Amino acid sequence: MKIGWYSPLDPAASEIARYSEQLLPYLRQFAEVVAVADGADGTAPVMQMAAAGVAALPVYHIGNNPLHLPIYQRSLQEPGLVVLHDLSLVDLARHLSHQLERPELWKDMMCRQYGDEVRALVNRSEKSLADYNEMVANYPLFQPFVAGALGVLVHSRYALDALQRQLAPGTPLLRLNLPAPPPGEGPAPVAVSDPLRFVFCGHVGPNRRLVEFLQAWGSLPSPQRITLDLYGNISSSRQLLQHAGQFGVQQYIRINGYVSDAELERALQSADFAINLRWPTMGEASASQLRYWTAALPTLVSDVGWYAELPADSVCRISVGNEAGDLRALLEDALASRDKYRQVGLQGQARLREAHNPEYYARELLAFAARLSDGRLAYRTLERELVPMVASMCEKETDTCLFRDALETAVATFLPERA
């Protein structure tokens, strides 16, 4: 099996790049990876049929970040397997609109997927955070970015169900658990002590609910019993600290920004809790969550999307409808019953070992790719050779149409069934 791998490549800038970096050694055990590129320079050639008659299958990684635009544009040149890392790609669509200088394009994409009745909501979403949240939560934009794919791989039942509802029947789909290296044995769990140390990693955006966490924290009778360390892209740190000052917790927060992997791992090992709230979810499966589980950290998650699928004993679920109350109750309980939550973190670490094996993921991805590759070869033979041959034998276009149903049936027969 030969594949081309199209993904962001800088692990410091993208969790999907980090996922690729960790997974590629496993893929290379079982397949020939003929290209690894991010598509950004535009020079990666379309992978043509090899001399032996076997073409490398492109594997395109699509997420809700402008880093994925050149990868999406590369996928338009040659269909392949799309690994869909986010279900809602509205931000990617907006970046595409800006790049093409077509400001209404992303709105048209939304309406093509859901009908013109959503246009009013889409227009309002530009000025109202509440309307934006409603749009993302109820109308995730993905269809235009996978329309030409030979097959789609996702990492949650939430995403799989949405694709099954909206893509053409028979579209090959596969769900796998996001992979992560198995955690080491690590140091023995240590008894927690005052203050209770919380940690957050990643990009700070409105859907990460940090302001809501700060508000619940500040409402405690003894907020000094908690500290918070922030790592990653904290571009809105000034505004975040203003909120923290308003709620009386600013002096207990440290903003660390980007640090080395080794430093981050040490910080996670010394923390007591992690924050991984997401509302609205973009339909992602969280690589940050797998990193938290590696350190056996109990983690606050919003009870939506992929996070709602996780075993209840492996995370600390916070409902969207009663977010403030749930956060306050959990913080109070965590301060009173710390050992109970240490067990939640250990359950998460056990799940990481059992359900997120990278070797299994690599084997299953390649088996799926092989089925798609077989179908692609049959499709190319029929579509590129048989159809023109039939057309050349017919004097009128209407005569060619007589063969269309039979040809499409033949193509469908060779395409792989939905996984």
DRENDO-1510 file (C-alpha; in Angstrom, 1 decimal, always signed):
<recs>
REC; n; res; u; v; w
REC; 1; MET; +0.0; +0.0; +0.0 .
REC; 2; LYS; +1.3; +3.5; -1.0 .
REC; 3; ILE; -0.1; +6.7; +0.5 .
REC; 4; GLY; +0.6; +10.4; +0.4 .
REC; 5; TRP; +0.2; +12.2; +3.7 .
REC; 6; TYR; -1.1; +15.8; +3.7 .
REC; 7; SER; -1.1; +17.4; +7.1 .
REC; 8; PRO; +0.2; +20.5; +8.9 .
REC; 9; LEU; +3.8; +19.7; +9.8 .
REC; 10; ASP; +4.8; +22.0; +12.7 .
REC; 11; PRO; +3.9; +20.3; +16.0 .
REC; 12; ALA; +4.4; +23.6; +17.8 .
REC; 13; ALA; +1.6; +25.2; +15.8 .
REC; 14; SER; -0.9; +22.4; +15.4 .
REC; 15; GLU; -2.1; +19.4; +17.4 .
REC; 16; ILE; -2.9; +17.7; +14.1 .
REC; 17; ALA; +0.8; +18.1; +13.1 .
REC; 18; ARG; +1.7; +16.5; +16.4 .
REC; 19; TYR; -0.7; +13.7; +15.7 .
REC; 20; SER; +0.9; +13.2; +12.3 .
REC; 21; GLU; +4.4; +13.2; +13.8 .
REC; 22; GLN; +3.4; +10.5; +16.3 .
REC; 23; LEU; +1.5; +8.4; +13.8 .
REC; 24; LEU; +3.8; +8.3; +10.8 .
REC; 25; PRO; +6.3; +5.8; +12.3 .
REC; 26; TYR; +3.5; +3.3; +12.8 .
REC; 27; LEU; +2.2; +3.9; +9.2 .
REC; 28; ARG; +5.6; +3.3; +7.8 .
REC; 29; GLN; +5.7; -0.1; +9.4 .
REC; 30; PHE; +2.8; -1.3; +7.2 .
REC; 31; ALA; +2.9; +1.0; +4.1 .
REC; 32; GLU; +5.1; +3.1; +1.8 .
REC; 33; VAL; +4.5; +6.8; +2.6 .
REC; 34; VAL; +5.6; +8.4; -0.7 .
REC; 35; ALA; +4.9; +12.0; +0.3 .
REC; 36; VAL; +4.6; +14.0; +3.5 .
REC; 37; ALA; +3.6; +17.6; +2.8 .
REC; 38; ASP; +1.4; +20.4; +4.0 .
REC; 39; GLY; +0.5; +21.6; +0.5 .
REC; 40; ALA; +1.5; +25.1; +1.4 .
REC; 41; ASP; +4.2; +25.6; -1.3 .
REC; 42; GLY; +1.9; +24.4; -4.1 .
REC; 43; THR; +4.7; +22.3; -5.6 .
REC; 44; ALA; +3.7; +18.8; -4.5 .
REC; 45; PRO; +2.9; +17.0; -7.7 .
REC; 46; VAL; -0.3; +15.1; -8.3 .
REC; 47; MET; +0.6; +11.5; -7.6 .
REC; 48; GLN; +0.2; +9.6; -10.9 .
REC; 49; MET; -0.2; +5.9; -11.5 .
REC; 50; ALA; +3.1; +4.1; -10.6 .
REC; 51; ALA; +4.8; +1.8; -13.2 .
REC; 52; ALA; +3.3; -1.2; -11.5 .
REC; 53; GLY; -0.2; +0.2; -12.0 .
REC; 54; VAL; -0.7; +1.1; -8.3 .
REC; 55; ALA; -1.2; +4.8; -7.4 .
REC; 56; ALA; -0.4; +6.2; -4.0 .
REC; 57; LEU; -3.6; +7.2; -2.3 .
REC; 58; PRO; -3.6; +10.8; -0.9 .
REC; 59; VAL; -4.7; +11.1; +2.7 .
REC; 60; TYR; -5.8; +14.7; +3.4 .
REC; 61; HIS; -6.2; +16.1; +7.0 .
REC; 62; ILE; -8.9; +18.7; +7.2 .
REC; 63; GLY; -9.4; +20.8; +10.3 .
REC; 64; ASN; -10.9; +24.2; +11.2 .
REC; 65; ASN; -7.7; +26.3; +10.8 .
REC; 66; PRO; -6.2; +28.2; +7.9 .
REC; 67; LEU; -3.3; +25.8; +7.9 .
REC; 68; HIS; -5.6; +23.3; +6.2 .
REC; 69; LEU; -6.6; +25.5; +3.3 .
REC; 70; PRO; -3.7; +24.4; +1.0 .
REC; 71; ILE; -4.5; +20.8; +1.9 .
REC; 72; TYR; -8.1; +21.2; +1.0 .
REC; 73; GLN; -7.1; +22.9; -2.3 .
REC; 74; ARG; -4.7; +20.0; -3.0 .
REC; 75; SER; -7.6; +17.6; -2.4 .
REC; 76; LEU; -9.5; +19.3; -5.3 .
REC; 77; GLN; -6.7; +18.2; -7.7 .
REC; 78; GLU; -6.9; +14.5; -6.8 .
REC; 79; PRO; -9.6; +12.8; -4.7 .
REC; 80; GLY; -8.4; +10.8; -1.8 .
REC; 81; LEU; -9.2; +9.8; +1.8 .
REC; 82; VAL; -10.2; +12.8; +4.0 .
REC; 83; VAL; -9.5; +12.6; +7.7 .
REC; 84; LEU; -12.0; +15.0; +9.2 .
REC; 85; HIS; -10.6; +16.5; +12.4 .
REC; 86; ASP; -13.4; +19.0; +13.0 .
REC; 87; LEU; -17.0; +18.6; +12.0 .
REC; 88; SER; -17.7; +22.3; +11.9 .
REC; 89; LEU; -15.4; +24.0; +9.4 .
REC; 90; VAL; -17.0; +27.4; +9.3 .
REC; 91; ASP; -13.7; +29.2; +10.2 .
REC; 92; LEU; -11.9; +27.4; +7.4 .
REC; 93; ALA; -14.7; +28.4; +5.0 .
REC; 94; ARG; -14.3; +32.0; +6.1 .
REC; 95; HIS; -10.6; +31.9; +5.5 .
REC; 96; LEU; -11.3; +30.5; +2.1 .
REC; 97; SER; -13.7; +33.3; +1.4 .
REC; 98; HIS; -11.1; +35.9; +2.4 .
REC; 99; GLN; -8.4; +34.2; +0.3 .
REC; 100; LEU; -10.6; +34.2; -2.8 .
REC; 101; GLU; -11.9; +37.7; -2.1 .
REC; 102; ARG; -15.5; +36.3; -2.1 .
REC; 103; PRO; -16.9; +37.4; +1.2 .
REC; 104; GLU; -20.3; +35.7; +0.7 .
REC; 105; LEU; -18.8; +32.4; -0.3 .
REC; 106; TRP; -18.9; +30.8; +3.2 .
REC; 107; LYS; -22.5; +31.9; +3.6 .
REC; 108; ASP; -23.4; +30.3; +0.3 .
REC; 109; MET; -21.6; +27.1; +1.4 .
REC; 110; MET; -23.8; +27.0; +4.5 .
REC; 111; CYS; -26.9; +27.5; +2.5 .
REC; 112; ARG; -26.0; +24.8; +0.0 .
REC; 113; GLN; -25.6; +22.3; +2.9 .
REC; 114; TYR; -28.7; +23.4; +4.9 .
REC; 115; GLY; -31.0; +25.3; +2.6 .
REC; 116; ASP; -31.6; +29.0; +2.2 .
REC; 117; GLU; -33.7; +29.1; +5.4 .
REC; 118; VAL; -30.4; +29.3; +7.4 .
REC; 119; ARG; -29.2; +32.4; +5.7 .
REC; 120; ALA; -30.8; +34.8; +8.2 .
REC; 121; LEU; -29.1; +33.0; +11.1 .
REC; 122; VAL; -25.8; +32.9; +9.2 .
REC; 123; ASN; -26.0; +36.7; +8.6 .
REC; 124; ARG; -26.8; +37.3; +12.3 .
REC; 125; SER; -23.9; +35.2; +13.4 .
REC; 126; GLU; -21.5; +37.8; +12.1 .
REC; 127; LYS; -22.7; +40.3; +14.8 .
REC; 128; SER; -24.0; +38.0; +17.6 .
REC; 129; LEU; -22.0; +35.5; +19.6 .
REC; 130; ALA; -25.3; +33.7; +20.6 .
REC; 131; ASP; -26.3; +33.3; +17.0 .
REC; 132; TYR; -22.8; +32.2; +16.1 .
REC; 133; ASN; -22.9; +29.5; +18.8 .
REC; 134; GLU; -26.4; +28.4; +17.6 .
REC; 135; MET; -25.1; +28.1; +14.0 .
REC; 136; VAL; -22.0; +26.1; +14.9 .
REC; 137; ALA; -23.9; +23.9; +17.3 .
REC; 138; ASN; -26.9; +23.1; +15.1 .
REC; 139; TYR; -25.5; +23.5; +11.6 .
REC; 140; PRO; -21.9; +22.3; +11.4 .
REC; 141; LEU; -20.4; +23.1; +8.0 .
REC; 142; PHE; -18.5; +20.1; +6.5 .
REC; 143; GLN; -20.2; +19.0; +3.3 .
REC; 144; PRO; -18.3; +21.2; +0.8 .
REC; 145; PHE; -15.0; +20.0; +2.2 .
REC; 146; VAL; -15.6; +16.3; +1.7 .
REC; 147; ALA; -17.8; +16.3; -1.3 .
REC; 148; GLY; -15.1; +14.9; -3.6 .
REC; 149; ALA; -13.6; +12.5; -1.1 .
REC; 150; LEU; -13.3; +8.8; -1.9 .
REC; 151; GLY; -14.0; +8.2; +1.8 .
REC; 152; VAL; -14.0; +10.0; +5.1 .
REC; 153; LEU; -12.4; +9.0; +8.5 .
REC; 154; VAL; -13.7; +10.6; +11.7 .
REC; 155; HIS; -13.0; +10.2; +15.4 .
REC; 156; SER; -16.4; +10.3; +17.1 .
REC; 157; ARG; -19.9; +8.9; +16.8 .
REC; 158; TYR; -21.1; +12.5; +16.8 .
REC; 159; ALA; -19.3; +13.2; +13.6 .
REC; 160; LEU; -20.1; +9.8; +12.0 .
REC; 161; ASP; -23.9; +10.3; +12.6 .
REC; 162; ALA; -23.8; +13.7; +11.0 .
REC; 163; LEU; -22.0; +12.5; +7.9 .
REC; 164; GLN; -24.3; +9.5; +7.6 .
REC; 165; ARG; -27.3; +11.9; +7.7 .
REC; 166; GLN; -26.0; +14.3; +5.1 .
REC; 167; LEU; -23.7; +12.6; +2.7 .
REC; 168; ALA; -24.8; +10.4; -0.2 .
REC; 169; PRO; -25.9; +6.9; +0.8 .
REC; 170; GLY; -23.0; +4.5; +0.3 .
REC; 171; THR; -20.3; +7.1; +1.0 .
REC; 172; PRO; -17.4; +5.1; +2.6 .
REC; 173; LEU; -17.1; +6.2; +6.2 .
REC; 174; LEU; -14.9; +5.0; +9.1 .
REC; 175; ARG; -14.8; +6.0; +12.8 .
REC; 176; LEU; -11.6; +5.4; +14.8 .
REC; 177; ASN; -10.5; +6.6; +18.2 .
REC; 178; LEU; -7.9; +9.3; +18.0 .
REC; 179; PRO; -4.5; +7.7; +18.6 .
REC; 180; ALA; -1.9; +8.6; +21.2 .
REC; 181; PRO; +1.3; +7.0; +22.4 .
REC; 182; PRO; +0.7; +4.8; +25.4 .
REC; 183; PRO; +1.5; +6.5; +28.7 .
REC; 184; GLY; +4.5; +5.4; +30.6 .
REC; 185; GLU; +4.4; +4.1; +34.1 .
REC; 186; GLY; +5.3; +7.6; +35.4 .
REC; 187; PRO; +5.8; +8.5; +39.1 .
REC; 188; ALA; +3.5; +7.2; +41.7 .
REC; 189; PRO; +0.5; +9.4; +42.4 .
REC; 190; VAL; +1.2; +12.0; +45.0 .
REC; 191; ALA; -1.1; +13.4; +47.6 .
REC; 192; VAL; -2.7; +16.6; +46.5 .
REC; 193; SER; -2.1; +19.7; +48.6 .
REC; 194; ASP; -3.2; +23.3; +48.8 .
REC; 195; PRO; -3.6; +25.1; +46.5 .
REC; 196; LEU; -5.4; +22.9; +44.0 .
REC; 197; ARG; -3.5; +23.3; +40.7 .
REC; 198; PHE; -5.5; +23.6; +37.5 .
REC; 199; VAL; -3.9; +23.6; +34.0 .
REC; 200; PHE; -5.2; +24.7; +30.6 .
REC; 201; CYS; -3.4; +23.9; +27.3 .
REC; 202; GLY; -4.2; +25.1; +23.8 .
REC; 203; HIS; -5.9; +28.1; +22.0 .
REC; 204; VAL; -8.0; +30.4; +24.1 .
REC; 205; GLY; -11.2; +31.2; +22.2 .
REC; 206; PRO; -14.8; +32.0; +23.3 .
REC; 207; ASN; -15.9; +28.4; +23.1 .
REC; 208; ARG; -13.2; +27.3; +25.6 .
REC; 209; ARG; -15.3; +28.7; +28.5 .
REC; 210; LEU; -12.4; +30.1; +30.5 .
REC; 211; VAL; -14.3; +33.2; +31.5 .
REC; 212; GLU; -17.1; +31.1; +32.8 .
REC; 213; PHE; -14.6; +29.0; +34.8 .
REC; 214; LEU; -13.1; +32.1; +36.2 .
REC; 215; GLN; -16.5; +33.4; +37.3 .
REC; 216; ALA; -17.3; +30.1; +39.1 .
REC; 217; TRP; -13.9; +30.1; +40.7 .
REC; 218; GLY; -14.3; +33.7; +41.9 .
REC; 219; SER; -17.6; +32.9; +43.5 .
REC; 220; LEU; -16.0; +30.4; +46.0 .
REC; 221; PRO; -15.6; +31.5; +49.6 .
REC; 222; SER; -11.8; +30.7; +49.4 .
REC; 223; PRO; -10.7; +31.2; +45.8 .
REC; 224; GLN; -7.0; +31.3; +47.0 .
REC; 225; ARG; -7.2; +27.5; +47.4 .
REC; 226; ILE; -7.0; +27.2; +43.6 .
REC; 227; THR; -4.3; +28.2; +41.0 .
REC; 228; LEU; -4.4; +28.1; +37.2 .
REC; 229; ASP; -1.6; +27.7; +34.8 .
REC; 230; LEU; -2.2; +28.6; +31.1 .
REC; 231; TYR; -0.1; +27.1; +28.2 .
REC; 232; GLY; -0.3; +27.6; +24.5 .
REC; 233; ASN; -1.8; +30.3; +22.3 .
REC; 234; ILE; -3.0; +32.8; +24.9 .
REC; 235; SER; -3.5; +35.7; +22.4 .
REC; 236; SER; -6.3; +37.3; +24.5 .
REC; 237; SER; -4.4; +37.2; +27.7 .
REC; 238; ARG; -5.0; +40.9; +28.5 .
REC; 239; GLN; -8.8; +40.5; +28.2 .
REC; 240; LEU; -8.7; +37.3; +30.2 .
REC; 241; LEU; -6.8; +38.9; +33.0 .
REC; 242; GLN; -9.3; +41.7; +33.1 .
REC; 243; HIS; -12.0; +39.1; +33.6 .
REC; 244; ALA; -9.9; +37.4; +36.3 .
REC; 245; GLY; -9.5; +40.8; +38.1 .
REC; 246; GLN; -13.2; +41.4; +37.9 .
REC; 247; PHE; -13.8; +38.0; +39.6 .
REC; 248; GLY; -11.0; +38.4; +42.1 .
REC; 249; VAL; -8.7; +35.6; +40.9 .
REC; 250; GLN; -6.1; +37.4; +38.8 .
REC; 251; GLN; -3.3; +36.9; +41.4 .
REC; 252; TYR; -3.7; +33.1; +41.2 .
REC; 253; ILE; -3.1; +32.8; +37.5 .
REC; 254; ARG; +0.1; +32.3; +35.6 .
REC; 255; ILE; +0.3; +32.7; +31.8 .
REC; 256; ASN; +3.1; +30.6; +30.4 .
REC; 257; GLY; +2.5; +30.7; +26.6 .
REC; 258; TYR; +4.3; +28.1; +24.5 .
REC; 259; VAL; +6.9; +25.9; +26.3 .
REC; 260; SER; +8.8; +22.8; +25.2 .
REC; 261; ASP; +7.1; +19.4; +25.3 .
REC; 262; ALA; +9.3; +18.4; +28.2 .
REC; 263; GLU; +8.4; +21.5; +30.3 .
REC; 264; LEU; +4.7; +21.0; +29.5 .
REC; 265; GLU; +4.9; +17.3; +30.5 .
REC; 266; ARG; +6.4; +18.3; +33.8 .
REC; 267; ALA; +3.7; +20.9; +34.4 .
REC; 268; LEU; +1.0; +18.3; +33.7 .
REC; 269; GLN; +2.5; +15.8; +36.0 .
REC; 270; SER; +2.5; +18.4; +38.8 .
REC; 271; ALA; -1.0; +19.6; +38.2 .
REC; 272; ASP; -4.2; +18.3; +39.9 .
REC; 273; PHE; -6.9; +19.1; +37.3 .
REC; 274; ALA; -7.2; +20.1; +33.7 .
REC; 275; ILE; -9.7; +22.3; +31.9 .
REC; 276; ASN; -11.0; +21.2; +28.5 .
REC; 277; LEU; -14.4; +22.8; +28.2 .
REC; 278; ARG; -15.8; +23.3; +24.7 .
REC; 279; TRP; -19.1; +25.0; +23.9 .
REC; 280; PRO; -20.0; +25.0; +21.1 .
REC; 281; THR; -17.9; +22.1; +20.0 .
REC; 282; MET; -16.5; +22.1; +16.5 .
REC; 283; GLY; -17.0; +18.4; +16.5 .
REC; 284; GLU; -13.4; +17.6; +17.3 .
REC; 285; ALA; -11.9; +14.8; +19.3 .
REC; 286; SER; -9.4; +16.4; +21.6 .
REC; 287; ALA; -5.7; +15.6; +21.4 .
REC; 288; SER; -5.4; +17.8; +24.5 .
REC; 289; GLN; -7.6; +15.4; +26.3 .
REC; 290; LEU; -5.4; +12.5; +25.4 .
REC; 291; ARG; -2.4; +14.5; +26.7 .
REC; 292; TYR; -4.2; +15.2; +30.0 .
REC; 293; TRP; -5.0; +11.5; +30.4 .
REC; 294; THR; -1.4; +10.6; +29.8 .
REC; 295; ALA; -0.7; +12.5; +33.0 .
REC; 296; ALA; -3.8; +10.9; +34.7 .
REC; 297; LEU; -5.4; +14.3; +35.1 .
REC; 298; PRO; -9.1; +14.6; +36.0 .
REC; 299; THR; -10.5; +16.9; +33.4 .
REC; 300; LEU; -13.5; +19.3; +33.2 .
REC; 301; VAL; -15.3; +18.7; +29.9 .
REC; 302; SER; -18.5; +20.1; +28.4 .
REC; 303; ASP; -21.1; +17.4; +28.0 .
REC; 304; VAL; -21.4; +17.7; +24.2 .
REC; 305; GLY; -20.1; +16.0; +21.1 .
REC; 306; TRP; -17.2; +13.7; +21.5 .
REC; 307; TYR; -16.8; +14.6; +25.1 .
REC; 308; ALA; -20.3; +13.3; +25.9 .
REC; 309; GLU; -19.3; +9.9; +24.4 .
REC; 310; LEU; -16.4; +9.5; +27.0 .
REC; 311; PRO; -17.1; +7.1; +29.9 .
REC; 312; ALA; -18.6; +9.0; +32.8 .
REC; 313; ASP; -15.9; +7.8; +35.2 .
REC; 314; SER; -13.0; +9.1; +33.1 .
REC; 315; VAL; -13.9; +12.8; +32.9 .
REC; 316; CYS; -15.8; +15.5; +34.9 .
REC; 317; ARG; -18.8; +16.4; +32.8 .
REC; 318; ILE; -20.2; +19.9; +32.9 .
REC; 319; SER; -23.6; +20.4; +31.4 .
REC; 320; VAL; -24.2; +23.2; +29.0 .
REC; 321; GLY; -27.6; +24.1; +30.3 .
REC; 322; ASN; -26.4; +24.4; +34.0 .
REC; 323; GLU; -22.7; +25.3; +33.3 .
REC; 324; ALA; -22.3; +27.9; +36.1 .
REC; 325; GLY; -24.0; +25.7; +38.7 .
REC; 326; ASP; -22.1; +22.6; +37.7 .
REC; 327; LEU; -18.7; +24.4; +37.7 .
REC; 328; ARG; -19.3; +25.8; +41.2 .
REC; 329; ALA; -20.4; +22.5; +42.6 .
REC; 330; LEU; -17.5; +20.6; +41.1 .
REC; 331; LEU; -14.9; +23.1; +42.4 .
REC; 332; GLU; -16.4; +22.9; +45.9 .
REC; 333; ASP; -16.5; +19.1; +45.8 .
REC; 334; ALA; -12.9; +18.9; +44.4 .
REC; 335; LEU; -11.6; +21.0; +47.3 .
REC; 336; ALA; -13.5; +18.7; +49.7 .
REC; 337; SER; -12.9; +15.3; +48.1 .
REC; 338; ARG; -9.6; +15.4; +46.2 .
REC; 339; ASP; -8.8; +11.7; +46.3 .
REC; 340; LYS; -12.1; +10.9; +44.4 .
REC; 341; TYR; -11.0; +12.9; +41.5 .
REC; 342; ARG; -7.6; +11.4; +41.4 .
REC; 343; GLN; -9.3; +8.1; +40.6 .
REC; 344; VAL; -11.1; +9.9; +37.7 .
REC; 345; GLY; -7.8; +10.8; +36.2 .
REC; 346; LEU; -6.5; +7.2; +36.6 .
REC; 347; GLN; -9.6; +5.9; +34.9 .
REC; 348; GLY; -8.9; +8.2; +32.0 .
REC; 349; GLN; -5.3; +7.0; +31.8 .
REC; 350; ALA; -6.6; +3.4; +31.7 .
REC; 351; ARG; -8.9; +4.3; +28.8 .
REC; 352; LEU; -6.1; +5.9; +26.9 .
REC; 353; ARG; -4.1; +2.6; +27.1 .
REC; 354; GLU; -7.1; +0.5; +26.1 .
REC; 355; ALA; -8.9; +2.5; +23.4 .
REC; 356; HIS; -6.4; +4.8; +21.7 .
REC; 357; ASN; -3.6; +2.5; +20.4 .
REC; 358; PRO; -1.7; +4.1; +17.5 .
REC; 359; GLU; -0.6; +0.8; +15.9 .
REC; 360; TYR; -4.3; -0.4; +15.7 .
REC; 361; TYR; -5.2; +3.0; +14.3 .
REC; 362; ALA; -2.5; +2.8; +11.6 .
REC; 363; ARG; -3.6; -0.7; +10.6 .
REC; 364; GLU; -7.3; +0.2; +10.3 .
REC; 365; LEU; -6.6; +3.5; +8.5 .
REC; 366; LEU; -4.5; +1.6; +5.9 .
REC; 367; ALA; -7.0; -1.2; +5.5 .
REC; 368; PHE; -9.7; +1.5; +4.8 .
REC; 369; ALA; -7.3; +3.3; +2.4 .
REC; 370; ALA; -6.7; +0.0; +0.6 .
REC; 371; ARG; -10.4; -0.5; +0.0 .
REC; 372; LEU; -10.7; +3.0; -1.3 .
REC; 373; SER; -7.7; +2.5; -3.5 .
REC; 374; ASP; -9.2; -0.6; -5.1 .
REC; 375; GLY; -12.5; +1.2; -5.7 .
REC; 376; ARG; -10.6; +4.2; -7.2 .
REC; 377; LEU; -8.8; +1.9; -9.7 .
REC; 378; ALA; -12.1; +0.4; -10.8 .
REC; 379; TYR; -13.7; +3.8; -10.9 .
REC; 380; ARG; -11.0; +5.3; -13.1 .
REC; 381; THR; -11.1; +2.4; -15.5 .
REC; 382; LEU; -14.8; +2.7; -15.9 .
REC; 383; GLU; -15.1; +6.5; -15.8 .
REC; 384; ARG; -12.0; +7.4; -17.8 .
REC; 385; GLU; -11.9; +4.6; -20.3 .
REC; 386; LEU; -15.3; +2.9; -20.7 .
REC; 387; VAL; -17.4; +6.1; -20.7 .
REC; 388; PRO; -15.3; +7.8; -23.5 .
REC; 389; MET; -15.3; +4.6; -25.4 .
REC; 390; VAL; -19.1; +4.4; -25.3 .
REC; 391; ALA; -19.4; +8.0; -26.1 .
REC; 392; SER; -17.2; +7.6; -29.2 .
REC; 393; MET; -19.5; +4.8; -30.4 .
REC; 394; CYS; -22.6; +7.0; -30.1 .
REC; 395; GLU; -23.7; +9.5; -32.7 .
REC; 396; LYS; -25.9; +11.5; -30.4 .
REC; 397; GLU; -25.5; +12.6; -26.8 .
REC; 398; THR; -28.9; +11.2; -26.1 .
REC; 399; ASP; -27.6; +7.8; -27.1 .
REC; 400; THR; -24.8; +8.1; -24.5 .
REC; 401; CYS; -27.3; +8.8; -21.8 .
REC; 402; LEU; -28.9; +5.5; -22.5 .
REC; 403; PHE; -25.8; +3.8; -21.0 .
REC; 404; ARG; -25.4; +6.2; -18.0 .
REC; 405; ASP; -27.5; +4.2; -15.5 .
REC; 406; ALA; -25.7; +1.0; -16.4 .
REC; 407; LEU; -22.3; +2.7; -16.1 .
REC; 408; GLU; -23.1; +4.3; -12.8 .
REC; 409; THR; -24.4; +0.9; -11.5 .
REC; 410; ALA; -21.1; -0.7; -12.5 .
REC; 411; VAL; -19.1; +2.0; -10.8 .
REC; 412; ALA; -21.1; +1.7; -7.6 .
REC; 413; THR; -20.5; -2.1; -7.7 .
REC; 414; PHE; -16.7; -1.6; -7.5 .
REC; 415; LEU; -16.7; +1.2; -5.0 .
REC; 416; PRO; -16.2; +0.0; -1.4 .
REC; 417; GLU; -19.2; -0.3; +0.9 .
REC; 418; ARG; -19.6; +2.1; +3.8 .
REC; 419; ALA; -17.4; +1.0; +6.7 .
</recs>
